[in-house]
């Protein structure tokens, strides 16, 4: 079994996004716990977590509009990817997200610029493909 992990999730744009993340994207909807990478199938990516500052949107943002929904644009110049460590600046919220993991636990650290109106959004219905955590609750 692989170590526990958190990974960023982009807006799904087709087969190339079946693991949840594609380098061609500049959007992040949040960070999820479970992933299948390199399997050529979309599955899992459940329990999405996203730090937010300001108004909390309850629907996913779109590629064209991140203002009204949750999610953020980001720049690869503000992204750090190393084995066991991931960091990115969420442009919309001005929040630095840092993720790492041990064998059984995923750790996240969020640095909020605006500490007066900060939130953590947890989307239990998120997922890719047929296997969604909250599929029976809709």
N, CA, C and O atoms as CSV, one atom per row, in Angstrom:
chain,resi,resn,atom,element,x,y,z
A,1,UNK,N,N,0.841,-1.184,0.000
A,1,UNK,CA,C,0.000,0.000,0.000
A,1,UNK,C,C,0.878,1.237,0.000
A,1,UNK,O,O,1.867,1.317,0.730
A,2,UNK,N,N,0.506,2.192,-0.823
A,2,UNK,CA,C,1.272,3.437,-0.895
A,2,UNK,C,C,1.009,4.283,0.338
A,2,UNK,O,O,-0.023,4.121,0.989
A,3,UNK,N,N,1.942,5.199,0.675
A,3,UNK,CA,C,1.705,6.121,1.786
A,3,UNK,C,C,0.465,6.961,1.521
A,3,UNK,O,O,0.072,7.170,0.374
A,4,UNK,N,N,-0.122,7.422,2.565
A,4,UNK,CA,C,-1.278,8.308,2.498
A,4,UNK,C,C,-0.890,9.552,1.705
A,4,UNK,O,O,0.256,9.997,1.774
A,5,UNK,N,N,-1.817,10.107,0.966
A,5,UNK,CA,C,-1.445,11.300,0.195
A,5,UNK,C,C,-2.615,12.253,0.034
A,5,UNK,O,O,-3.779,11.860,0.105
A,6,UNK,N,N,-2.286,13.483,-0.180
A,6,UNK,CA,C,-3.207,14.520,-0.609
A,6,UNK,C,C,-2.751,14.901,-2.003
A,6,UNK,O,O,-1.552,14.892,-2.283
A,7,UNK,N,N,-3.671,15.230,-2.869
A,7,UNK,CA,C,-3.284,15.685,-4.197
A,7,UNK,C,C,-4.258,16.750,-4.673
A,7,UNK,O,O,-5.436,16.719,-4.317
A,8,UNK,N,N,-3.771,17.699,-5.481
A,8,UNK,CA,C,-4.669,18.717,-6.022
A,8,UNK,C,C,-5.604,18.115,-7.056
A,8,UNK,O,O,-5.268,17.137,-7.724
A,9,UNK,N,N,-6.775,18.708,-7.179
A,9,UNK,CA,C,-7.762,18.285,-8.166
A,9,UNK,C,C,-8.139,19.493,-9.010
A,9,UNK,O,O,-8.501,20.546,-8.487
A,10,UNK,N,N,-8.047,19.324,-10.325
A,10,UNK,CA,C,-8.430,20.368,-11.272
A,10,UNK,C,C,-9.886,20.176,-11.694
A,10,UNK,O,O,-10.521,19.185,-11.333
A,11,UNK,N,N,-10.399,21.123,-12.453
A,11,UNK,CA,C,-11.705,20.959,-13.090
A,11,UNK,C,C,-11.554,19.843,-14.114
A,11,UNK,O,O,-10.641,19.877,-14.939
A,12,UNK,N,N,-12.430,18.867,-14.070
A,12,UNK,CA,C,-12.362,17.715,-14.971
A,12,UNK,C,C,-12.641,18.154,-16.400
A,12,UNK,O,O,-13.674,18.760,-16.685
A,13,UNK,N,N,-11.705,17.839,-17.301
A,13,UNK,CA,C,-11.863,18.228,-18.702
A,13,UNK,C,C,-11.742,17.040,-19.645
A,13,UNK,O,O,-11.480,17.219,-20.834
A,14,UNK,N,N,-11.927,15.839,-19.132
A,14,UNK,CA,C,-11.867,14.666,-19.984
A,14,UNK,C,C,-10.834,13.662,-19.516
A,14,UNK,O,O,-10.273,13.775,-18.426
A,15,UNK,N,N,-10.600,12.685,-20.360
A,15,UNK,CA,C,-9.765,11.535,-20.038
A,15,UNK,C,C,-8.418,11.909,-19.423
A,15,UNK,O,O,-7.992,11.263,-18.465
A,16,UNK,N,N,-7.739,12.921,-19.936
A,16,UNK,CA,C,-6.415,13.300,-19.430
A,16,UNK,C,C,-6.448,13.809,-17.994
A,16,UNK,O,O,-5.397,14.009,-17.387
A,17,UNK,N,N,-7.620,14.018,-17.454
A,17,UNK,CA,C,-7.778,14.496,-16.079
A,17,UNK,C,C,-8.296,13.377,-15.166
A,17,UNK,O,O,-8.746,13.655,-14.054
A,18,UNK,N,N,-8.240,12.115,-15.620
A,18,UNK,CA,C,-8.871,11.033,-14.852
A,18,UNK,C,C,-8.179,10.773,-13.510
A,18,UNK,O,O,-8.776,10.147,-12.635
A,19,UNK,N,N,-6.949,11.232,-13.324
A,19,UNK,CA,C,-6.323,11.088,-12.001
A,19,UNK,C,C,-6.655,12.274,-11.100
A,19,UNK,O,O,-6.297,12.276,-9.922
A,20,UNK,N,N,-7.337,13.284,-11.644
A,20,UNK,CA,C,-7.720,14.458,-10.870
A,20,UNK,C,C,-6.875,15.679,-11.167
A,20,UNK,O,O,-7.347,16.807,-11.021
A,21,UNK,N,N,-5.615,15.471,-11.588
A,21,UNK,CA,C,-4.697,16.589,-11.830
A,21,UNK,C,C,-4.061,16.441,-13.202
A,21,UNK,O,O,-3.672,15.344,-13.603
A,22,UNK,N,N,-3.959,17.550,-13.914
A,22,UNK,CA,C,-3.255,17.591,-15.186
A,22,UNK,C,C,-2.453,18.878,-15.233
A,22,UNK,O,O,-2.987,19.953,-14.958
A,23,UNK,N,N,-1.181,18.782,-15.578
A,23,UNK,CA,C,-0.303,19.948,-15.584
A,23,UNK,C,C,-0.793,21.056,-16.522
A,23,UNK,O,O,-0.439,22.220,-16.337
A,24,UNK,N,N,-1.594,20.707,-17.517
A,24,UNK,CA,C,-2.088,21.701,-18.469
A,24,UNK,C,C,-3.106,22.652,-17.839
A,24,UNK,O,O,-3.414,23.696,-18.414
A,25,UNK,N,N,-3.622,22.304,-16.680
A,25,UNK,CA,C,-4.660,23.109,-16.033
A,25,UNK,C,C,-4.071,24.232,-15.188
A,25,UNK,O,O,-2.926,24.165,-14.744
A,26,UNK,N,N,-4.886,25.268,-14.978
A,26,UNK,CA,C,-4.506,26.354,-14.063
A,26,UNK,C,C,-5.582,26.562,-12.995
A,26,UNK,O,O,-5.706,27.646,-12.425
A,27,UNK,N,N,-6.360,25.499,-12.734
A,27,UNK,CA,C,-7.413,25.560,-11.718
A,27,UNK,C,C,-7.187,24.499,-10.650
A,27,UNK,O,O,-6.660,23.423,-10.933
A,28,UNK,N,N,-7.583,24.805,-9.435
A,28,UNK,CA,C,-7.605,23.817,-8.360
A,28,UNK,C,C,-8.941,23.948,-7.647
A,28,UNK,O,O,-9.300,25.025,-7.172
A,29,UNK,N,N,-9.678,22.835,-7.576
A,29,UNK,CA,C,-10.946,22.807,-6.848
A,29,UNK,C,C,-10.728,22.446,-5.389
A,29,UNK,O,O,-11.570,22.743,-4.542
A,30,UNK,N,N,-9.612,21.813,-5.093
A,30,UNK,CA,C,-9.303,21.415,-3.730
A,30,UNK,C,C,-8.276,20.298,-3.738
A,30,UNK,O,O,-7.594,20.058,-4.734
A,31,UNK,N,N,-8.183,19.629,-2.611
A,31,UNK,CA,C,-7.207,18.554,-2.425
A,31,UNK,C,C,-7.958,17.328,-1.925
A,31,UNK,O,O,-8.748,17.422,-0.985
A,32,UNK,N,N,-7.714,16.167,-2.553
A,32,UNK,CA,C,-8.450,14.967,-2.187
A,32,UNK,C,C,-7.529,13.887,-1.632
A,32,UNK,O,O,-6.310,13.924,-1.804
A,33,UNK,N,N,-8.148,12.940,-0.972
A,33,UNK,CA,C,-7.422,11.903,-0.237
A,33,UNK,C,C,-7.031,10.687,-1.071
A,33,UNK,O,O,-5.921,10.177,-0.918
A,34,UNK,N,N,-7.897,10.218,-1.931
A,34,UNK,CA,C,-7.660,8.936,-2.603
A,34,UNK,C,C,-7.504,9.128,-4.103
A,34,UNK,O,O,-8.236,9.904,-4.718
A,35,UNK,N,N,-6.550,8.420,-4.686
A,35,UNK,CA,C,-6.241,8.591,-6.108
A,35,UNK,C,C,-5.828,7.277,-6.742
A,35,UNK,O,O,-5.265,6.399,-6.088
A,36,UNK,N,N,-6.117,7.161,-8.021
A,36,UNK,CA,C,-5.560,6.111,-8.861
A,36,UNK,C,C,-4.819,6.835,-9.975
A,36,UNK,O,O,-5.450,7.475,-10.817
A,37,UNK,N,N,-3.515,6.749,-9.995
A,37,UNK,CA,C,-2.731,7.419,-11.022
A,37,UNK,C,C,-2.140,6.391,-11.977
A,37,UNK,O,O,-1.652,5.344,-11.554
A,38,UNK,N,N,-2.190,6.700,-13.266
A,38,UNK,CA,C,-1.592,5.837,-14.273
A,38,UNK,C,C,-2.421,4.620,-14.624
A,38,UNK,O,O,-1.933,3.727,-15.316
A,39,UNK,N,N,-3.670,4.559,-14.163
A,39,UNK,CA,C,-4.508,3.392,-14.439
A,39,UNK,C,C,-5.378,3.566,-15.669
A,39,UNK,O,O,-5.994,2.610,-16.141
A,40,UNK,N,N,-5.429,4.786,-16.188
A,40,UNK,CA,C,-6.245,5.147,-17.342
A,40,UNK,C,C,-7.734,5.020,-17.070
A,40,UNK,O,O,-8.525,4.873,-18.002
A,41,UNK,N,N,-8.126,5.076,-15.791
A,41,UNK,CA,C,-9.539,5.114,-15.450
A,41,UNK,C,C,-9.759,6.236,-14.453
A,41,UNK,O,O,-8.856,6.576,-13.688
A,42,UNK,N,N,-10.936,6.803,-14.456
A,42,UNK,CA,C,-11.288,7.813,-13.477
A,42,UNK,C,C,-12.001,7.156,-12.311
A,42,UNK,O,O,-13.012,6.481,-12.502
A,43,UNK,N,N,-11.499,7.341,-11.138
A,43,UNK,CA,C,-12.099,6.728,-9.967
A,43,UNK,C,C,-11.563,7.444,-8.727
A,43,UNK,O,O,-10.500,8.062,-8.769
A,44,UNK,N,N,-12.294,7.357,-7.648
A,44,UNK,CA,C,-11.895,7.892,-6.349
A,44,UNK,C,C,-11.825,9.417,-6.349
A,44,UNK,O,O,-12.768,10.068,-6.797
A,45,UNK,N,N,-10.739,9.998,-5.862
A,45,UNK,CA,C,-10.611,11.451,-5.656
A,45,UNK,C,C,-11.670,11.959,-4.688
A,45,UNK,O,O,-12.194,13.059,-4.864
A,46,UNK,N,N,-11.995,11.156,-3.651
A,46,UNK,CA,C,-13.041,11.576,-2.741
A,46,UNK,C,C,-12.510,12.416,-1.587
A,46,UNK,O,O,-11.305,12.532,-1.365
A,47,UNK,N,N,-13.447,12.984,-0.876
A,47,UNK,CA,C,-13.230,13.822,0.295
A,47,UNK,C,C,-12.347,15.018,-0.070
A,47,UNK,O,O,-11.183,15.103,0.321
A,48,UNK,N,N,-12.933,15.921,-0.820
A,48,UNK,CA,C,-12.221,17.122,-1.274
A,48,UNK,C,C,-12.198,18.166,-0.157
A,48,UNK,O,O,-13.225,18.452,0.459
A,49,UNK,N,N,-11.024,18.728,0.093
A,49,UNK,CA,C,-10.827,19.752,1.122
A,49,UNK,C,C,-10.228,20.989,0.462
A,49,UNK,O,O,-9.297,20.885,-0.336
A,50,UNK,N,N,-10.772,22.169,0.800
A,50,UNK,CA,C,-10.277,23.411,0.206
A,50,UNK,C,C,-10.292,24.522,1.247
A,50,UNK,O,O,-11.335,24.797,1.840
A,51,UNK,N,N,-9.144,25.168,1.478
A,51,UNK,CA,C,-9.140,26.353,2.343
A,51,UNK,C,C,-9.699,27.535,1.556
A,51,UNK,O,O,-9.418,27.697,0.368
A,52,UNK,N,N,-10.497,28.359,2.239
A,52,UNK,CA,C,-11.164,29.488,1.575
A,52,UNK,C,C,-11.070,30.726,2.456
A,52,UNK,O,O,-11.140,30.634,3.682
A,53,UNK,N,N,-10.911,31.883,1.822
A,53,UNK,CA,C,-11.050,33.177,2.496
A,53,UNK,C,C,-12.183,33.918,1.821
A,53,UNK,O,O,-12.304,33.900,0.596
A,54,UNK,N,N,-13.010,34.565,2.613
A,54,UNK,CA,C,-14.117,35.330,2.049
A,54,UNK,C,C,-15.352,34.485,1.857
A,54,UNK,O,O,-15.566,33.504,2.570
A,55,UNK,N,N,-16.173,34.874,0.878
A,55,UNK,CA,C,-17.443,34.211,0.589
A,55,UNK,C,C,-17.209,32.741,0.235
A,55,UNK,O,O,-16.309,32.415,-0.539
A,56,UNK,N,N,-18.025,31.865,0.808
A,56,UNK,CA,C,-17.921,30.432,0.534
A,56,UNK,C,C,-18.958,30.058,-0.513
A,56,UNK,O,O,-20.158,30.095,-0.243
A,57,UNK,N,N,-18.501,29.698,-1.699
A,57,UNK,CA,C,-19.399,29.198,-2.734
A,57,UNK,C,C,-19.670,27.720,-2.481
A,57,UNK,O,O,-18.765,26.987,-2.082
A,58,UNK,N,N,-20.884,27.279,-2.704
A,58,UNK,CA,C,-21.232,25.889,-2.423
A,58,UNK,C,C,-21.310,25.022,-3.670
A,58,UNK,O,O,-21.644,23.840,-3.585
A,59,UNK,N,N,-21.005,25.596,-4.822
A,59,UNK,CA,C,-20.906,24.818,-6.054
A,59,UNK,C,C,-19.505,24.983,-6.605
A,59,UNK,O,O,-18.819,25.954,-6.287
A,60,UNK,N,N,-19.078,24.042,-7.428
A,60,UNK,CA,C,-17.739,24.105,-8.015
A,60,UNK,C,C,-17.643,25.273,-8.987
A,60,UNK,O,O,-18.582,25.565,-9.728
A,61,UNK,N,N,-16.494,25.933,-8.972
A,61,UNK,CA,C,-16.217,26.944,-9.971
A,61,UNK,C,C,-16.064,26.282,-11.334
A,61,UNK,O,O,-15.911,25.064,-11.429
A,62,UNK,N,N,-16.106,27.083,-12.371
A,62,UNK,CA,C,-15.909,26.568,-13.723
A,62,UNK,C,C,-14.613,27.133,-14.287
A,62,UNK,O,O,-14.044,28.076,-13.736
A,63,UNK,N,N,-14.163,26.565,-15.362
A,63,UNK,CA,C,-12.928,27.018,-16.001
A,63,UNK,C,C,-13.011,28.504,-16.360
A,63,UNK,O,O,-12.014,29.223,-16.296
A,64,UNK,N,N,-14.197,28.948,-16.735
A,64,UNK,CA,C,-14.397,30.338,-17.136
A,64,UNK,C,C,-14.735,31.256,-15.961
A,64,UNK,O,O,-14.522,32.466,-16.045
A,65,UNK,N,N,-15.259,30.696,-14.864
A,65,UNK,CA,C,-15.731,31.529,-13.754
A,65,UNK,C,C,-15.404,30.893,-12.412
A,65,UNK,O,O,-16.081,29.959,-11.982
A,66,UNK,N,N,-14.380,31.388,-11.761
A,66,UNK,CA,C,-14.020,30.933,-10.423
A,66,UNK,C,C,-14.538,31.896,-9.353
A,66,UNK,O,O,-14.291,31.685,-8.166
A,67,UNK,N,N,-15.250,32.948,-9.755
A,67,UNK,CA,C,-15.730,33.941,-8.796
A,67,UNK,C,C,-16.918,33.420,-7.997
A,67,UNK,O,O,-16.959,33.585,-6.777
A,68,UNK,N,N,-17.877,32.801,-8.658
A,68,UNK,CA,C,-19.125,32.422,-8.002
A,68,UNK,C,C,-19.112,31.044,-7.357
A,68,UNK,O,O,-19.953,30.767,-6.502
A,69,UNK,N,N,-18.205,30.194,-7.730
A,69,UNK,CA,C,-18.115,28.868,-7.140
A,69,UNK,C,C,-16.830,28.713,-6.362
A,69,UNK,O,O,-16.004,29.626,-6.319
A,70,UNK,N,N,-16.659,27.548,-5.742
A,70,UNK,CA,C,-15.411,27.319,-5.018
A,70,UNK,C,C,-14.335,26.800,-5.959
A,70,UNK,O,O,-14.626,26.184,-6.985
A,71,UNK,N,N,-13.108,27.058,-5.594
A,71,UNK,CA,C,-11.953,26.717,-6.414
A,71,UNK,C,C,-11.144,27.971,-6.688
A,71,UNK,O,O,-11.576,29.082,-6.378
A,72,UNK,N,N,-9.972,27.786,-7.269
A,72,UNK,CA,C,-9.080,28.920,-7.502
A,72,UNK,C,C,-8.214,28.684,-8.727
A,72,UNK,O,O,-7.881,27.549,-9.066
A,73,UNK,N,N,-7.861,29.768,-9.375
A,73,UNK,CA,C,-6.801,29.705,-10.369
A,73,UNK,C,C,-5.479,29.658,-9.622
A,73,UNK,O,O,-5.395,30.076,-8.467
A,74,UNK,N,N,-4.441,29.144,-10.286
A,74,UNK,CA,C,-3.097,29.138,-9.723
A,74,UNK,C,C,-2.098,29.220,-10.857
A,74,UNK,O,O,-2.436,28.988,-12.018
A,75,UNK,N,N,-0.867,29.550,-10.512
A,75,UNK,CA,C,0.213,29.618,-11.488
A,75,UNK,C,C,1.249,28.546,-11.150
A,75,UNK,O,O,1.583,28.345,-9.982
A,76,UNK,N,N,1.746,27.873,-12.159
A,76,UNK,CA,C,2.784,26.857,-11.925
A,76,UNK,C,C,4.054,27.465,-11.342
A,76,UNK,O,O,4.845,26.753,-10.723
A,77,UNK,N,N,4.266,28.769,-11.528
A,77,UNK,CA,C,5.452,29.397,-10.935
A,77,UNK,C,C,5.338,29.451,-9.408
A,77,UNK,O,O,6.345,29.602,-8.717
A,78,UNK,N,N,4.107,29.329,-8.879
A,78,UNK,CA,C,3.879,29.315,-7.433
A,78,UNK,C,C,3.544,27.918,-6.918
A,78,UNK,O,O,2.919,27.767,-5.868
A,79,UNK,N,N,3.962,26.906,-7.662
A,79,UNK,CA,C,3.688,25.511,-7.313
A,79,UNK,C,C,5.028,24.809,-7.084
A,79,UNK,O,O,5.953,24.955,-7.882
A,80,UNK,N,N,5.127,24.051,-5.997
A,80,UNK,CA,C,6.332,23.266,-5.696
A,80,UNK,C,C,5.916,21.802,-5.596
A,80,UNK,O,O,5.039,21.445,-4.810
A,81,UNK,N,N,6.556,20.968,-6.401
A,81,UNK,CA,C,6.246,19.538,-6.403
A,81,UNK,C,C,7.539,18.766,-6.180
A,81,UNK,O,O,8.464,18.833,-6.989
A,82,UNK,N,N,7.593,18.032,-5.072
A,82,UNK,CA,C,8.745,17.185,-4.732
A,82,UNK,C,C,8.198,15.878,-4.179
A,82,UNK,O,O,7.062,15.852,-3.704
A,83,UNK,N,N,8.956,14.803,-4.223
A,83,UNK,CA,C,8.477,13.574,-3.600
A,83,UNK,C,C,8.133,13.831,-2.127
A,83,UNK,O,O,8.982,14.272,-1.353
A,84,UNK,N,N,6.899,13.556,-1.754
A,84,UNK,CA,C,6.466,13.729,-0.376
A,84,UNK,C,C,6.055,15.140,0.015
A,84,UNK,O,O,5.737,15.387,1.179
A,85,UNK,N,N,6.054,16.086,-0.947
A,85,UNK,CA,C,5.702,17.470,-0.612
A,85,UNK,C,C,5.063,18.147,-1.816
A,85,UNK,O,O,5.525,17.993,-2.946
A,86,UNK,N,N,3.993,18.900,-1.564
A,86,UNK,CA,C,3.349,19.697,-2.598
A,86,UNK,C,C,2.960,21.033,-1.975
A,86,UNK,O,O,2.487,21.078,-0.839
A,87,UNK,N,N,3.158,22.117,-2.716
A,87,UNK,CA,C,2.788,23.447,-2.249
A,87,UNK,C,C,2.289,24.262,-3.431
A,87,UNK,O,O,2.788,24.132,-4.549
A,88,UNK,N,N,1.291,25.110,-3.164
A,88,UNK,CA,C,0.756,25.975,-4.209
A,88,UNK,C,C,0.116,27.196,-3.555
A,88,UNK,O,O,-0.370,27.128,-2.426
A,89,UNK,N,N,0.124,28.312,-4.282
A,89,UNK,CA,C,-0.588,29.513,-3.850
A,89,UNK,C,C,-1.921,29.538,-4.586
A,89,UNK,O,O,-1.955,29.536,-5.816
A,90,UNK,N,N,-3.017,29.563,-3.837
A,90,UNK,CA,C,-4.349,29.663,-4.418
A,90,UNK,C,C,-4.637,31.144,-4.649
A,90,UNK,O,O,-4.910,31.884,-3.704
A,91,UNK,N,N,-4.574,31.574,-5.913
A,91,UNK,CA,C,-4.657,32.992,-6.262
A,91,UNK,C,C,-5.931,33.665,-5.761
A,91,UNK,O,O,-5.876,34.771,-5.225
A,92,UNK,N,N,-7.065,33.017,-5.928
A,92,UNK,CA,C,-8.349,33.629,-5.559
A,92,UNK,C,C,-8.418,33.973,-4.076
A,92,UNK,O,O,-8.948,35.016,-3.694
A,93,UNK,N,N,-7.880,33.089,-3.248
A,93,UNK,CA,C,-8.001,33.246,-1.801
A,93,UNK,C,C,-6.743,33.799,-1.136
A,93,UNK,O,O,-6.764,34.142,0.046
A,94,UNK,N,N,-5.650,33.884,-1.892
A,94,UNK,CA,C,-4.360,34.317,-1.334
A,94,UNK,C,C,-3.969,33.414,-0.153
A,94,UNK,O,O,-3.575,33.890,0.912
A,95,UNK,N,N,-4.091,32.101,-0.376
A,95,UNK,CA,C,-3.765,31.099,0.636
A,95,UNK,C,C,-2.668,30.197,0.089
A,95,UNK,O,O,-2.746,29.712,-1.040
A,96,UNK,N,N,-1.646,29.980,0.907
A,96,UNK,CA,C,-0.604,29.028,0.558
A,96,UNK,C,C,-0.993,27.679,1.150
A,96,UNK,O,O,-1.217,27.561,2.354
A,97,UNK,N,N,-1.070,26.669,0.297
A,97,UNK,CA,C,-1.389,25.314,0.732
A,97,UNK,C,C,-0.127,24.464,0.651
A,97,UNK,O,O,0.565,24.466,-0.367
A,98,UNK,N,N,0.170,23.739,1.723
A,98,UNK,CA,C,1.303,22.824,1.750
A,98,UNK,C,C,0.794,21.460,2.196
A,98,UNK,O,O,0.060,21.352,3.178
A,99,UNK,N,N,1.190,20.419,1.467
A,99,UNK,CA,C,0.703,19.069,1.725
A,99,UNK,C,C,1.868,18.096,1.815
A,99,UNK,O,O,2.826,18.186,1.047
A,100,UNK,N,N,1.778,17.164,2.759
A,100,UNK,CA,C,2.771,16.104,2.880
A,100,UNK,C,C,2.091,14.915,3.532
A,100,UNK,O,O,0.921,15.007,3.903
A,101,UNK,N,N,2.788,13.813,3.679
A,101,UNK,CA,C,2.158,12.619,4.233
A,101,UNK,C,C,3.179,11.714,4.905
A,101,UNK,O,O,4.373,11.744,4.606
A,102,UNK,N,N,2.669,10.919,5.813
A,102,UNK,CA,C,3.448,9.826,6.393
A,102,UNK,C,C,2.838,8.531,5.851
A,102,UNK,O,O,2.018,8.566,4.933
A,103,UNK,N,N,3.227,7.415,6.405
A,103,UNK,CA,C,2.704,6.145,5.910
A,103,UNK,C,C,1.188,6.030,6.098
A,103,UNK,O,O,0.514,5.413,5.274
A,104,UNK,N,N,0.653,6.606,7.155
A,104,UNK,CA,C,-0.770,6.445,7.446
A,104,UNK,C,C,-1.558,7.748,7.597
A,104,UNK,O,O,-2.775,7.712,7.778
A,105,UNK,N,N,-0.897,8.870,7.525
A,105,UNK,CA,C,-1.569,10.144,7.782
A,105,UNK,C,C,-1.167,11.184,6.742
A,105,UNK,O,O,0.007,11.293,6.386
A,106,UNK,N,N,-2.153,11.954,6.252
A,106,UNK,CA,C,-1.870,13.087,5.382
A,106,UNK,C,C,-1.911,14.370,6.197
A,106,UNK,O,O,-2.808,14.565,7.017
A,107,UNK,N,N,-0.943,15.235,5.972
A,107,UNK,CA,C,-0.861,16.503,6.702
A,107,UNK,C,C,-1.092,17.651,5.735
A,107,UNK,O,O,-0.635,17.616,4.593
A,108,UNK,N,N,-1.798,18.660,6.197
A,108,UNK,CA,C,-1.966,19.854,5.385
A,108,UNK,C,C,-1.734,21.071,6.266
A,108,UNK,O,O,-2.085,21.093,7.445
A,109,UNK,N,N,-1.127,22.086,5.651
A,109,UNK,CA,C,-0.883,23.355,6.335
A,109,UNK,C,C,-1.346,24.446,5.388
A,109,UNK,O,O,-0.917,24.511,4.236
A,110,UNK,N,N,-2.227,25.301,5.886
A,110,UNK,CA,C,-2.743,26.398,5.089
A,110,UNK,C,C,-2.356,27.706,5.760
A,110,UNK,O,O,-2.612,27.903,6.948
A,111,UNK,N,N,-1.736,28.602,4.993
A,111,UNK,CA,C,-1.363,29.913,5.496
A,111,UNK,C,C,-2.307,30.932,4.877
A,111,UNK,O,O,-2.261,31.188,3.674
A,112,UNK,N,N,-3.174,31.515,5.722
A,112,UNK,CA,C,-4.201,32.450,5.285
A,112,UNK,C,C,-3.682,33.877,5.386
A,112,UNK,O,O,-3.141,34.272,6.419
A,113,UNK,N,N,-3.845,34.658,4.310
A,113,UNK,CA,C,-3.512,36.080,4.351
A,113,UNK,C,C,-4.584,36.834,5.135
A,113,UNK,O,O,-4.271,37.731,5.918
A,114,UNK,N,N,-5.851,36.468,4.921
A,114,UNK,CA,C,-6.984,37.106,5.602
A,114,UNK,C,C,-7.472,36.161,6.696
A,114,UNK,O,O,-8.258,35.255,6.420
A,115,UNK,N,N,-7.023,36.357,7.917
A,115,UNK,CA,C,-7.388,35.445,8.997
A,115,UNK,C,C,-8.725,35.788,9.646
A,115,UNK,O,O,-9.178,35.049,10.521
A,116,UNK,N,N,-9.372,36.884,9.248
A,116,UNK,CA,C,-10.660,37.267,9.824
A,116,UNK,C,C,-11.835,36.553,9.171
A,116,UNK,O,O,-12.911,36.487,9.765
A,117,UNK,N,N,-11.664,36.020,7.972
A,117,UNK,CA,C,-12.766,35.394,7.238
A,117,UNK,C,C,-12.270,34.121,6.551
A,117,UNK,O,O,-12.371,33.989,5.331
A,118,UNK,N,N,-11.740,33.194,7.332
A,118,UNK,CA,C,-11.130,31.982,6.798
A,118,UNK,C,C,-12.010,30.766,7.076
A,118,UNK,O,O,-12.649,30.670,8.124
A,119,UNK,N,N,-12.031,29.844,6.122
A,119,UNK,CA,C,-12.882,28.659,6.210
A,119,UNK,C,C,-12.160,27.451,5.624
A,119,UNK,O,O,-11.196,27.591,4.872
A,120,UNK,N,N,-12.644,26.266,5.981
A,120,UNK,CA,C,-12.220,25.025,5.334
A,120,UNK,C,C,-13.480,24.383,4.776
A,120,UNK,O,O,-14.390,24.043,5.533
A,121,UNK,N,N,-13.544,24.212,3.457
A,121,UNK,CA,C,-14.673,23.572,2.799
A,121,UNK,C,C,-14.347,22.089,2.651
A,121,UNK,O,O,-13.241,21.735,2.240
A,122,UNK,N,N,-15.293,21.227,2.979
A,122,UNK,CA,C,-15.146,19.783,2.792
A,122,UNK,C,C,-16.314,19.318,1.932
A,122,UNK,O,O,-17.472,19.439,2.331
A,123,UNK,N,N,-16.007,18.786,0.751
A,123,UNK,CA,C,-17.025,18.304,-0.181
A,123,UNK,C,C,-16.990,16.782,-0.164
A,123,UNK,O,O,-16.092,16.172,-0.743
A,124,UNK,N,N,-17.961,16.172,0.494
A,124,UNK,CA,C,-18.015,14.709,0.604
A,124,UNK,C,C,-18.636,14.051,-0.618
A,124,UNK,O,O,-18.579,12.829,-0.747
A,125,UNK,N,N,-19.230,14.830,-1.519
A,125,UNK,CA,C,-19.855,14.270,-2.705
A,125,UNK,C,C,-18.919,14.274,-3.906
A,125,UNK,O,O,-19.278,13.747,-4.959
A,126,UNK,N,N,-17.738,14.851,-3.779
A,126,UNK,CA,C,-16.813,14.952,-4.902
A,126,UNK,C,C,-16.264,13.579,-5.271
A,126,UNK,O,O,-16.181,12.686,-4.427
A,127,UNK,N,N,-15.898,13.421,-6.509
A,127,UNK,CA,C,-15.274,12.193,-6.985
A,127,UNK,C,C,-15.166,12.214,-8.490
A,127,UNK,O,O,-15.728,13.085,-9.153
A,128,UNK,N,N,-14.444,11.253,-9.025
A,128,UNK,CA,C,-14.302,11.131,-10.471
A,128,UNK,C,C,-14.773,9.743,-10.867
A,128,UNK,O,O,-14.437,8.758,-10.210
A,129,UNK,N,N,-15.542,9.661,-11.927
A,129,UNK,CA,C,-16.038,8.369,-12.382
A,129,UNK,C,C,-17.248,7.927,-11.584
A,129,UNK,O,O,-17.971,8.752,-11.026
A,130,UNK,N,N,-17.459,6.658,-11.533
A,130,UNK,CA,C,-18.658,6.096,-10.913
A,130,UNK,C,C,-18.600,6.035,-9.398
A,130,UNK,O,O,-19.649,5.949,-8.760
A,131,UNK,N,N,-17.429,6.076,-8.801
A,131,UNK,CA,C,-17.285,5.875,-7.357
A,131,UNK,C,C,-17.179,7.197,-6.628
A,131,UNK,O,O,-16.095,7.770,-6.520
A,132,UNK,N,N,-18.299,7.679,-6.129
A,132,UNK,CA,C,-18.324,8.937,-5.372
A,132,UNK,C,C,-18.762,8.653,-3.943
A,132,UNK,O,O,-19.699,7.889,-3.713
A,133,UNK,N,N,-18.087,9.264,-2.994
A,133,UNK,CA,C,-18.399,9.059,-1.587
A,133,UNK,C,C,-19.853,9.366,-1.295
A,133,UNK,O,O,-20.533,8.573,-0.644
A,134,UNK,N,N,-20.342,10.507,-1.766
A,134,UNK,CA,C,-21.690,10.939,-1.448
A,134,UNK,C,C,-22.728,10.585,-2.485
A,134,UNK,O,O,-23.801,11.188,-2.489
A,135,UNK,N,N,-22.460,9.620,-3.380
A,135,UNK,CA,C,-23.373,9.346,-4.492
A,135,UNK,C,C,-24.760,8.922,-4.016
A,135,UNK,O,O,-25.742,9.148,-4.724
A,136,UNK,N,N,-24.864,8.321,-2.850
A,136,UNK,CA,C,-26.158,7.872,-2.365
A,136,UNK,C,C,-26.907,8.962,-1.613
A,136,UNK,O,O,-28.033,8.734,-1.172
A,137,UNK,N,N,-26.319,10.127,-1.456
A,137,UNK,CA,C,-26.936,11.190,-0.684
A,137,UNK,C,C,-27.564,12.261,-1.552
A,137,UNK,O,O,-28.113,13.222,-1.014
A,138,UNK,N,N,-27.509,12.142,-2.859
A,138,UNK,CA,C,-28.075,13.165,-3.746
A,138,UNK,C,C,-29.524,12.894,-4.039
A,138,UNK,O,O,-30.159,13.654,-4.770
